[in-house]
């Protein structure tokens, strides 16, 4: 007797979709890694420092195009006060922008340190009260 083997192609099943709705999960943030907070606060503060320098440059250029600096300088020269004349020298572009860069560097250092300190403070407070509870939903 000869054996006949019949092979049928596998039938693809249609995926069944089950509508289970929106899943919600409650999570509690009990610890923030200080190193991650330090890196994140550094990058954000660098971005903010760049914005400070760009904003100071744009502000100076806009005020210069409106001839504000020349009018202020004329007023100070008319008054003739030596201290005001020294102050007018700081309104020049060559002194105004380096001042903005110094402010940006100080901001970067302070905000970076503040980010790490805030992570440590959060960890201390979270150990006392349990942290922040978040509800995460899957839509």
Long-range contacts (C-beta under 8 A, 24 or more apart in sequence): 22-137, 22-138, 22-139, 23-137, 23-138, 24-135, 24-136, 24-137, 24-138, 25-135, 25-136, 25-137, 25-138, 26-133, 26-134, 26-135, 26-136, 27-133, 27-134, 27-135, 27-136, 28-130, 28-131, 28-132, 28-133, 28-134, 29-126, 29-131, 29-132, 29-134, 30-126, 30-127, 30-130, 30-131, 31-123, 31-126, 31-131, 32-119, 32-122, 32-123, 32-126, 33-119, 34-116, 34-119, 34-120, 34-123, 36-119, 37-115, 37-116, 37-118, 37-119, 38-112, 38-115, 38-116, 38-119, 40-115, 41-111, 41-112, 41-114, 41-115, 41-116, 41-118, 42-108, 42-112, 42-115, 44-111, 44-115, 45-107, 45-108, 45-110, 45-111, 45-112, 45-115, 46-108, 48-104, 48-107, 48-108, 48-111, 49-104, 49-105, 49-107, 49-108, 50-104, 52-100, 52-103, 52-104, 52-107, 53-97, 53-100, 53-101, 53-104, 56-96, 56-97, 56-99, 56-100, 57-97, 57-100, 60-93, 60-96, 60-97, 64-93
